[in-house]
Amino acid sequence: MQTSNTDSPRGKWMALAAALLGWLFDGFEMGMFPLVGPKALEDLLTSRGAAAATVNGWFAVIMAMFLIGAATGGVIFGWLGDRLGRVRAMSLSIFTYAIFTGLCGFASAAWQIAALRFVASLGMGGEWALGVALVIEIWSDRSRAFLAGLIGAAANVGYLLVGLISLWLVSFIEGFGRVLQGCGISPDTVKLLLHNDGWRLMMIVGAVPALLVFFVMLLVPESRKWEAERDQGATSHWATRDLLGVIFGALGAAAVVFFWSPVFDSWTRGVAASAADALPWWARFVRLAGSAVGLTIALGGYLFPVMRYLERAEAAGALEAGDRSRCLRRLLLGAALAGVALLGTWGSVQWAPKWAIPLAKLLPTEGGPYYAKEFTQIYMALGAIVGTILAALAGDWLGRRVTYALLCLGSFAALVFMYQANSVFGTKFLWSVFTAGGVTAAFYGWFPLYLPELFPTSIRATSQGFAFNFGRVLAAAGTLQTATLTAWFAQGIPAERVEIDAFPKTGTALAAIYLLGVAIIWLGPETKNRPLPEHMHDL
């Protein structure tokens, strides 16, 4: 067991440094696929004669599988954090997402990337919940807003690094190849690693954060608040068998992905495409009904460990009447709030680097700016770093609920402007991306502030892991509509103009989800100026 020394300044700073590095690399891994995914799928699919619609469909499916994996990992690793400790679980989560991201560089088919990204995302979802719980519990309440901003900013520094490293690889790819050959790597292997903008090498670089595990295990102290709950017997109410519910939840969420995937399309009409209006009526009915059932199973499965814990705690006399229902309401509230923000992020703004490529080709210079997608990600990440810090500080100044409502309105306006006011890659486009990236990512400085305030120490990691990460399941279901909506808006548009003329309409339509968030937030409690709850009676 890691020895606790969190009262010392060194222990606090070591915990913060480890968590920030974990979130930084988490952001690096998350931002990598939107940037290199199109090139990876181009290698793995179009070279075998697949249609462009299939490539877009697989891109959406892989992003959706990542979101579902993160949701599952948020609950599993959150459970481990509440049962075994924040530090042990965080080390395992970092190792998981690093190793399996690196293995994506050796994939030979789209389904292999989908499977590996799913496992990697288990660790990414878990690391968020664990790092937030550890830092918020170790540091004082007066530091909470600033720390929440740093949490969100760290992940977006990772996004920024993806753009910068990709830019460097593209610029110096030939020289980098000579360096690899000088290290004794065969020319054929070098050619494979650097082909198509070096997407395989970028994936392999994603394994580097595994080295962070040694730092975490050796130098980071455990949360004393968690240790106090363990010593009082609160952790004994967790049971390993409850994780079977999470497996069923993941299967339910995966079923939703299947019903909106190119595989389902090919089974029901014999071709690998994704235009939902081309499916027979019975297939559309099966898709909608199956998705509803899948989401219901996912919700029940992911909630199962927390609800079983609360049942045992109540039976042991550790809970009062009404505690279970209060926790359930907060779990569902957190999931809805996160679902709004994550759907907007993954269904709309995260497609901006991919959208920048066809826009850049419209410029007079042949092929347009070669680095369009990299610069798009860089500007988006820079805006996000600023936005996350400001949002957390605003939450402490204006209140949690007012800040969330303003972020929803600002995100909707910024995305509508970005998609409707830009028709070519350029300065206005990049500043639009900066603004949209900043406002939409600001939620990820707000969530580390608000979600820990909804739950007591004994269930904090699991509960906020569920709340934030079940939002990813909702986002996954919505993200799968991106390709479908684009195909619907593309009717009557020449194939070469689809991404230019149809996709902005899709991005604008999906941005409307933020308007729902303006209403949902008022169902939650205002937690400004309240201490972090340690026990159920503090809620």
C-alpha positions as CSV (number, residue, x, y, z in Angstrom):
1,M,0.0,0.0,0.0
2,Q,1.3,3.5,-0.9
3,T,2.2,5.4,2.2
4,S,0.1,8.5,2.7
5,N,2.0,11.8,3.1
6,T,-0.5,14.2,1.5
7,D,-0.2,16.8,4.3
8,S,3.3,17.7,3.2
9,P,3.7,20.2,0.3
10,R,5.8,17.6,-1.5
11,G,3.1,15.0,-1.4
12,K,0.5,17.5,-2.7
13,W,2.7,18.6,-5.6
14,M,3.7,15.1,-6.5
15,A,0.0,14.1,-6.7
16,L,-0.8,17.2,-8.8
17,A,2.2,16.6,-11.1
18,A,1.3,13.0,-11.7
19,A,-2.4,13.8,-12.3
20,L,-1.6,16.7,-14.7
21,L,0.9,14.5,-16.7
22,G,-1.7,11.7,-16.7
23,W,-4.4,14.1,-18.1
24,L,-1.8,15.6,-20.6
25,F,-1.1,12.2,-22.0
26,D,-4.8,11.3,-21.8
27,G,-5.5,14.3,-24.0
28,F,-2.6,13.3,-26.3
29,E,-4.2,9.9,-26.9
30,M,-7.7,11.3,-27.3
31,G,-6.6,13.9,-29.8
32,M,-4.5,11.6,-31.8
33,F,-7.2,9.6,-33.7
34,P,-9.2,12.6,-35.0
35,L,-5.9,13.8,-36.5
36,V,-4.3,10.6,-37.9
37,G,-7.5,8.5,-38.2
38,P,-8.4,9.6,-41.8
39,K,-4.9,8.7,-43.0
40,A,-5.1,5.3,-41.1
41,L,-8.4,4.4,-42.7
42,E,-7.2,5.6,-46.1
43,D,-4.5,3.0,-45.8
44,L,-6.6,0.2,-44.4
45,L,-9.8,0.7,-46.4
46,T,-9.6,2.8,-49.6
47,S,-6.5,0.9,-50.7
48,R,-8.8,-2.2,-50.8
49,G,-11.5,-0.4,-52.8
50,A,-13.8,0.7,-50.0
51,A,-16.2,3.6,-50.7
52,A,-15.7,7.0,-49.1
53,A,-19.0,6.5,-47.2
54,T,-17.5,3.4,-45.6
55,V,-14.4,5.3,-44.5
56,N,-16.6,8.0,-42.9
57,G,-18.7,5.3,-41.3
58,W,-15.7,3.5,-39.8
59,F,-14.3,6.8,-38.6
60,A,-17.5,7.4,-36.7
61,V,-17.6,3.8,-35.4
62,I,-14.0,4.0,-34.1
63,M,-14.7,7.3,-32.4
64,A,-17.9,5.8,-30.9
65,M,-16.0,2.7,-29.7
66,F,-13.5,4.9,-28.0
67,L,-16.3,6.8,-26.2
68,I,-18.0,3.5,-25.1
69,G,-14.6,2.2,-23.8
70,A,-14.0,5.4,-21.9
71,A,-17.5,5.1,-20.3
72,T,-16.8,1.5,-19.3
73,G,-13.4,2.3,-18.0
74,G,-14.7,5.2,-16.0
75,V,-16.9,2.9,-14.0
76,I,-14.4,0.0,-13.8
77,F,-11.3,2.0,-12.8
78,G,-13.5,4.3,-10.7
79,W,-14.6,1.2,-8.8
80,L,-10.9,0.1,-8.4
81,G,-10.1,3.6,-7.1
82,D,-12.9,3.5,-4.5
83,R,-12.1,-0.1,-3.6
84,L,-8.2,-0.3,-3.7
85,G,-7.1,3.3,-3.7
86,R,-6.7,6.2,-6.1
87,V,-2.9,5.7,-6.8
88,R,-3.0,2.0,-7.6
89,A,-6.0,2.4,-10.0
90,M,-4.5,5.4,-11.7
91,S,-1.3,3.6,-12.4
92,L,-3.1,0.8,-14.0
93,S,-5.3,3.1,-16.1
94,I,-2.3,5.0,-17.5
95,F,-0.6,1.7,-18.4
96,T,-3.7,0.5,-20.2
97,Y,-4.3,3.5,-22.4
98,A,-0.6,3.9,-23.3
99,I,0.2,0.3,-24.3
100,F,-3.0,-0.3,-26.3
101,T,-2.7,3.0,-28.1
102,G,0.8,2.0,-29.2
103,L,-0.4,-1.3,-30.5
104,C,-2.7,0.6,-32.9
105,G,0.4,1.4,-34.9
106,F,0.6,-2.3,-35.9
107,A,-3.0,-2.7,-37.0
108,S,-3.8,-4.2,-40.4
109,A,-7.5,-3.7,-40.5
110,A,-10.1,-1.1,-39.4
111,W,-11.7,-3.4,-36.9
112,Q,-8.4,-4.0,-35.2
113,I,-8.0,-0.2,-34.6
114,A,-11.6,-0.2,-33.3
115,A,-10.8,-3.0,-30.8
116,L,-7.5,-1.6,-29.6
117,R,-8.9,1.9,-29.2
118,F,-11.7,0.4,-27.2
119,V,-9.3,-1.2,-24.7
120,A,-7.1,1.9,-24.6
121,S,-10.1,4.1,-23.9
122,L,-10.9,2.0,-20.8
123,G,-7.8,3.5,-19.2
124,M,-8.5,7.0,-20.5
125,G,-11.9,7.1,-19.0
126,G,-10.6,5.7,-15.7
127,E,-7.7,8.1,-15.4
128,W,-10.0,11.1,-15.6
129,A,-12.1,10.1,-12.7
130,L,-9.2,8.9,-10.5
131,G,-7.0,11.9,-11.1
132,V,-9.8,14.3,-10.3
133,A,-10.7,12.4,-7.1
134,L,-7.1,12.3,-5.9
135,V,-6.2,15.9,-6.5
136,I,-9.5,17.4,-5.3
137,E,-9.3,15.3,-2.1
138,I,-5.7,16.2,-1.4
139,W,-5.8,19.9,-2.0
140,S,-7.8,22.5,0.1
141,D,-11.3,23.7,-0.9
142,R,-10.0,27.2,-1.7
143,S,-7.8,25.8,-4.5
144,R,-10.6,23.8,-6.0
145,A,-11.5,26.1,-8.9
146,F,-8.0,26.7,-10.1
147,L,-7.1,23.0,-9.9
148,A,-10.2,22.2,-11.9
149,G,-9.0,24.6,-14.6
150,L,-5.6,23.0,-14.6
151,I,-7.2,19.6,-15.0
152,G,-9.0,20.7,-18.2
153,A,-6.0,22.6,-19.5
154,A,-3.6,19.7,-19.1
155,A,-5.7,17.4,-21.3
156,N,-5.8,20.1,-24.0
157,V,-2.0,20.6,-23.8
158,G,-2.0,17.0,-24.9
159,Y,-4.2,17.8,-27.8
160,L,-1.8,20.6,-28.7
161,L,1.2,18.3,-28.6
162,V,-0.6,16.0,-31.1
163,G,-0.9,18.8,-33.6
164,L,2.7,20.0,-33.0
165,I,4.2,16.5,-33.3
166,S,2.2,15.7,-36.3
167,L,3.3,18.9,-37.9
168,W,6.9,18.1,-37.2
169,L,6.6,14.6,-38.6
170,V,5.0,15.8,-41.8
171,S,7.7,18.5,-42.2
172,F,10.7,16.4,-41.6
173,I,9.4,12.9,-42.6
174,E,12.3,12.2,-45.0
175,G,15.0,13.2,-42.5
176,F,13.2,11.2,-39.7
177,G,13.3,8.2,-42.0
178,R,17.1,8.5,-42.4
179,V,17.4,8.7,-38.6
180,L,15.4,5.5,-38.2
181,Q,17.5,3.7,-40.8
182,G,20.6,4.9,-39.0
183,C,19.3,3.1,-35.9
184,G,19.4,-0.2,-37.8
185,I,15.7,-0.3,-38.7
186,S,15.1,-1.8,-42.2
187,P,14.1,0.4,-45.1
188,D,10.8,-1.6,-45.5
189,T,9.9,-1.0,-41.9
190,V,10.8,2.7,-42.1
191,K,8.6,3.0,-45.2
192,L,5.7,1.3,-43.4
193,L,6.0,3.5,-40.3
194,L,6.3,6.8,-42.2
195,H,3.8,6.1,-45.0
196,N,0.8,8.4,-45.3
197,D,2.0,11.1,-42.9
198,G,3.5,8.7,-40.4
199,W,0.2,7.7,-38.8
200,R,1.6,4.3,-37.6
201,L,4.6,6.1,-35.9
202,M,2.2,8.5,-34.2
203,M,0.2,5.6,-32.7
204,I,3.4,3.9,-31.5
205,V,4.6,7.1,-29.8
206,G,1.3,6.9,-27.8
207,A,2.9,4.1,-25.7
208,V,5.4,6.5,-24.1
209,P,3.1,7.5,-21.2
210,A,3.5,4.0,-19.8
211,L,6.7,5.2,-18.3
212,L,4.7,7.5,-16.1
213,V,3.5,4.5,-14.0
214,F,6.9,4.3,-12.3
215,F,6.6,7.9,-11.2
216,V,3.1,7.4,-9.9
217,M,3.8,4.3,-7.9
218,L,7.0,5.5,-6.3
219,L,6.3,9.1,-5.5
220,V,2.6,9.9,-5.4
221,P,0.9,9.5,-2.0
222,E,-2.6,8.1,-1.5
223,S,-5.5,10.3,-0.6
224,R,-5.9,10.5,3.2
225,K,-9.7,11.0,2.8
226,W,-9.9,7.7,1.0
227,E,-7.7,6.0,3.6
228,A,-10.0,7.3,6.3
229,E,-13.0,5.8,4.5
230,R,-11.2,2.5,4.1
231,D,-10.2,2.4,7.8
232,Q,-13.9,3.0,8.8
233,G,-14.9,0.0,6.6
234,A,-16.7,2.0,3.9
235,T,-14.7,0.3,1.1
236,S,-16.0,-3.1,2.2
237,H,-19.4,-2.4,0.7
238,W,-17.9,-2.8,-2.8
239,A,-18.1,-6.3,-4.4
240,T,-16.1,-7.6,-7.4
241,R,-19.1,-9.5,-8.8
242,D,-20.9,-6.2,-9.3
243,L,-18.6,-5.5,-12.2
244,L,-20.6,-8.0,-14.2
245,G,-23.2,-5.3,-14.5
246,V,-20.6,-3.1,-16.2
247,I,-19.8,-5.8,-18.8
248,F,-23.5,-6.0,-19.6
249,G,-23.6,-2.2,-19.8
250,A,-20.7,-2.2,-22.3
251,L,-22.4,-4.8,-24.4
252,G,-25.6,-2.7,-24.5
253,A,-23.5,0.4,-25.5
254,A,-21.7,-1.7,-28.1
255,A,-25.0,-2.8,-29.5
256,V,-25.9,0.8,-30.2
257,V,-22.7,1.2,-32.1
258,F,-23.4,-1.9,-34.1
259,F,-26.9,-0.7,-35.1
260,W,-25.4,2.5,-36.6
261,S,-22.3,0.9,-38.1
262,P,-21.4,0.1,-41.7
263,V,-21.6,-3.6,-40.7
264,F,-25.3,-3.3,-39.9
265,D,-25.9,-1.4,-43.2
266,S,-24.1,-4.1,-45.2
267,W,-26.1,-6.9,-43.5
268,T,-29.5,-5.3,-44.2
269,R,-29.0,-4.1,-47.7
270,G,-26.0,-5.8,-49.0
271,V,-23.6,-2.9,-49.5
272,A,-21.2,-1.1,-47.2
273,A,-22.7,2.4,-47.0
274,S,-24.1,4.5,-44.2
275,A,-27.1,6.4,-45.7
276,A,-29.9,5.5,-43.3
277,D,-32.7,6.6,-45.7
278,A,-31.5,3.8,-48.1
279,L,-32.3,1.1,-45.6
280,P,-35.5,-0.9,-45.8
281,W,-38.2,0.2,-43.3
282,W,-37.8,-2.9,-41.1
283,A,-34.0,-2.2,-40.7
284,R,-34.7,1.3,-39.7
285,F,-37.2,0.1,-37.1
286,V,-34.6,-2.5,-35.8
287,R,-32.0,0.2,-35.6
288,L,-34.1,2.5,-33.5
289,A,-35.6,-0.2,-31.3
290,G,-32.2,-1.9,-30.8
291,S,-30.5,1.5,-29.9
292,A,-33.2,2.2,-27.3
293,V,-32.8,-1.2,-25.7
294,G,-29.0,-0.9,-25.9
295,L,-29.0,2.5,-24.1
296,T,-31.3,1.1,-21.4
297,I,-29.0,-1.9,-20.8
298,A,-26.0,0.4,-20.7
299,L,-27.5,2.7,-18.2
300,G,-28.6,-0.1,-15.9
301,G,-25.2,-1.9,-16.2
302,Y,-23.0,1.1,-15.5
303,L,-25.2,2.1,-12.6
304,F,-25.2,-1.4,-11.1
305,P,-22.0,-1.3,-9.0
306,V,-22.9,2.1,-7.4
307,M,-26.5,1.0,-6.6
308,R,-25.4,-2.3,-5.1
309,Y,-22.8,-0.5,-3.0
310,L,-25.5,1.9,-1.7
311,E,-27.8,-1.1,-0.9
312,R,-25.2,-2.8,1.2
313,A,-24.3,0.5,2.9
314,E,-28.0,1.0,3.7
315,A,-28.3,-2.5,5.1
316,A,-25.3,-1.9,7.3
317,G,-26.9,1.2,8.7
318,A,-24.3,3.6,7.0
319,L,-27.0,5.4,5.0
320,E,-30.2,7.3,6.0
321,A,-33.5,7.1,4.3
322,G,-33.5,8.9,1.0
323,D,-29.7,8.8,0.5
324,R,-29.9,6.2,-2.3
325,S,-32.5,8.1,-4.3
326,R,-30.6,11.4,-3.8
327,C,-27.4,9.7,-5.2
328,L,-29.3,8.2,-8.1
329,R,-30.7,11.6,-9.1
330,R,-27.2,13.1,-9.0
331,L,-25.8,10.3,-11.0
332,L,-28.4,10.8,-13.7
333,L,-28.0,14.6,-13.6
334,G,-24.2,14.3,-14.0
335,A,-24.6,11.9,-17.0
336,A,-27.0,14.3,-18.7
337,L,-24.8,17.3,-18.2
338,A,-21.8,15.5,-19.5
339,G,-23.8,14.0,-22.4
340,V,-24.6,17.4,-23.7
341,A,-21.0,18.7,-23.6
342,L,-19.5,15.4,-24.9
343,L,-22.0,15.1,-27.8
344,G,-21.3,18.6,-28.9
345,T,-17.5,17.9,-28.7
346,W,-17.4,14.5,-30.4
347,G,-20.3,15.0,-32.8
348,S,-19.4,18.4,-34.0
349,V,-16.2,20.2,-33.1
350,Q,-13.8,17.2,-33.1
351,W,-14.5,16.7,-36.8
352,A,-13.0,20.2,-37.5
353,P,-9.5,18.9,-38.4
354,K,-11.0,16.5,-40.9
355,W,-13.2,19.2,-42.3
356,A,-10.2,21.5,-42.8
357,I,-8.6,19.2,-45.4
358,P,-11.2,19.7,-48.2
359,L,-11.6,23.4,-47.3
360,A,-7.8,23.8,-47.8
361,K,-8.0,22.3,-51.2
362,L,-10.2,25.2,-52.3
363,L,-7.4,27.6,-52.1
364,P,-5.6,28.8,-55.2
365,T,-2.3,27.1,-54.3
366,E,-2.3,23.5,-55.5
367,G,-3.7,21.2,-52.8
368,G,-4.0,24.1,-50.4
369,P,-2.0,24.4,-47.1
370,Y,-0.4,21.0,-46.5
371,Y,-0.8,21.4,-42.7
372,A,-4.4,22.4,-42.6
373,K,-5.5,19.7,-40.2
374,E,-2.5,20.2,-37.9
375,F,-3.0,23.9,-37.6
376,T,-6.7,23.4,-37.0
377,Q,-6.0,21.1,-34.1
378,I,-3.3,23.5,-32.7
379,Y,-5.7,26.5,-32.8
380,M,-8.5,24.4,-31.3
381,A,-6.2,23.2,-28.5
382,L,-4.9,26.7,-27.7
383,G,-8.4,28.0,-27.4
384,A,-9.3,25.0,-25.2
385,I,-6.4,25.6,-22.8
386,V,-7.6,29.2,-22.2
387,G,-11.3,28.2,-22.0
388,T,-10.9,25.5,-19.4
389,I,-9.1,27.7,-17.0
390,L,-11.5,30.6,-17.4
391,A,-14.5,28.3,-17.1
392,A,-13.4,26.9,-13.7
393,L,-12.7,30.4,-12.4
394,A,-16.0,31.6,-13.7
395,G,-17.7,28.7,-11.9
396,D,-16.2,29.9,-8.6
397,W,-17.2,33.5,-9.3
398,L,-20.6,33.3,-11.0
399,G,-21.8,30.0,-9.6
400,R,-21.8,26.5,-11.1
401,R,-25.2,26.6,-12.7
402,V,-25.0,30.1,-14.3
403,T,-21.5,29.2,-15.7
404,Y,-22.7,26.0,-17.3
405,A,-25.7,27.7,-18.9
406,L,-23.5,30.4,-20.4
407,L,-21.1,27.9,-21.7
408,C,-24.0,26.1,-23.5
409,L,-25.1,29.3,-25.1
410,G,-21.6,30.3,-26.1
411,S,-20.8,26.9,-27.5
412,F,-23.9,26.9,-29.7
413,A,-23.2,30.4,-31.0
414,A,-19.5,29.6,-31.6
415,L,-20.2,26.4,-33.6
416,V,-22.9,27.9,-35.7
417,F,-20.5,30.7,-36.7
418,M,-17.6,28.4,-37.4
419,Y,-19.6,26.1,-39.7
420,Q,-21.8,28.7,-41.4
421,A,-19.3,31.6,-41.7
422,N,-16.4,29.7,-43.3
423,S,-16.2,28.2,-46.7
424,V,-12.5,28.1,-47.2
425,F,-9.4,27.4,-45.0
426,G,-7.7,30.6,-43.8
427,T,-7.2,33.1,-40.9
428,K,-10.9,33.5,-40.2
429,F,-11.4,29.8,-40.1
430,L,-8.5,29.3,-37.7
431,W,-9.8,32.0,-35.3
432,S,-13.3,30.5,-35.5
433,V,-11.8,27.2,-34.5
434,F,-9.9,28.9,-31.7
435,T,-13.1,30.4,-30.3
436,A,-15.2,27.3,-30.8
437,G,-12.5,25.1,-29.3
438,G,-12.2,27.4,-26.3
439,V,-15.9,27.6,-25.5
440,T,-16.8,24.0,-26.1
441,A,-13.8,22.6,-24.2
442,A,-14.4,25.0,-21.3
443,F,-16.8,22.4,-19.9
444,Y,-13.8,20.2,-19.1
445,G,-12.6,22.7,-16.7
446,W,-16.1,23.0,-15.2
447,F,-16.7,19.3,-14.7
448,P,-13.7,18.7,-12.4
449,L,-15.1,21.5,-10.3
450,Y,-18.7,20.4,-10.1
451,L,-18.9,16.6,-10.3
452,P,-16.7,15.9,-7.2
453,E,-19.0,18.2,-5.2
454,L,-22.0,16.0,-6.0
455,F,-20.7,12.8,-4.3
456,P,-19.1,11.8,-0.9
457,T,-15.6,10.4,-0.7
458,S,-16.6,6.7,-0.4
459,I,-18.2,6.6,-3.9
460,R,-16.7,9.7,-5.5
461,A,-14.4,8.0,-8.1
462,T,-17.0,5.5,-9.2
463,S,-19.9,8.0,-9.3
464,Q,-18.1,10.8,-11.1
465,G,-16.6,8.2,-13.4
466,F,-20.1,7.1,-14.2
467,A,-21.5,10.6,-14.5
468,F,-18.9,12.0,-16.8
469,N,-18.2,8.8,-18.8
470,F,-21.8,7.7,-19.3
471,G,-22.1,11.0,-21.1
472,R,-19.6,9.4,-23.5
473,V,-22.2,6.7,-24.3
474,L,-24.8,9.4,-25.1
475,A,-22.1,11.1,-27.2
476,A,-21.3,7.9,-29.0
477,A,-24.9,7.4,-30.0
478,G,-25.0,11.0,-31.2
479,T,-21.6,10.8,-32.9
480,L,-22.8,7.9,-35.0
481,Q,-25.4,10.4,-36.4
482,T,-22.6,12.6,-37.9
483,A,-22.0,10.3,-40.9
484,T,-25.7,9.6,-41.2
485,L,-26.7,13.3,-41.1
486,T,-23.9,14.2,-43.5
487,A,-25.2,11.6,-46.0
488,W,-28.7,13.0,-45.6
489,F,-27.6,16.6,-46.2
490,A,-25.5,15.4,-49.1
491,Q,-28.5,14.3,-51.3
492,G,-28.2,16.1,-54.6
493,I,-24.6,17.3,-53.9
494,P,-21.7,16.1,-56.1
495,A,-19.5,13.7,-54.3
496,E,-16.5,16.0,-54.4
497,R,-18.5,18.7,-52.6
498,V,-20.1,16.6,-49.8
499,E,-17.6,17.4,-47.1
500,I,-17.5,21.1,-48.1
501,D,-21.3,21.7,-48.5
502,A,-23.0,19.0,-46.4
503,F,-20.9,18.6,-43.4
504,P,-21.2,22.2,-42.1
505,K,-25.0,21.6,-41.9
506,T,-24.4,18.5,-39.9
507,G,-22.1,20.3,-37.5
508,T,-24.6,23.1,-37.0
509,A,-27.5,20.7,-36.4
510,L,-25.6,18.7,-33.8
511,A,-24.6,22.0,-32.0
512,A,-28.3,22.4,-31.1
513,I,-27.8,19.9,-28.3
514,Y,-26.2,22.6,-26.2
515,L,-29.6,24.4,-26.0
516,L,-30.9,21.4,-24.0
517,G,-28.1,21.8,-21.5
518,V,-29.3,25.3,-20.7
519,A,-32.5,23.8,-19.2
520,I,-31.0,20.7,-17.6
521,I,-28.5,22.5,-15.4
522,W,-31.2,24.1,-13.2
523,L,-32.2,20.6,-12.0
524,G,-29.0,20.3,-10.1
525,P,-27.9,21.8,-6.8
526,E,-25.8,25.0,-6.6
527,T,-22.5,24.0,-4.8
528,K,-20.6,27.3,-4.8
529,N,-18.9,28.0,-1.5
530,R,-19.7,24.6,-0.1
531,P,-17.0,22.3,1.3
532,L,-16.3,19.0,-0.6
533,P,-18.7,16.4,0.9
534,E,-17.0,13.6,2.8
535,H,-20.1,11.6,3.9
536,M,-23.6,11.1,2.7
537,H,-25.1,13.5,5.3
538,D,-22.9,16.3,3.8
539,L,-24.8,16.2,0.4
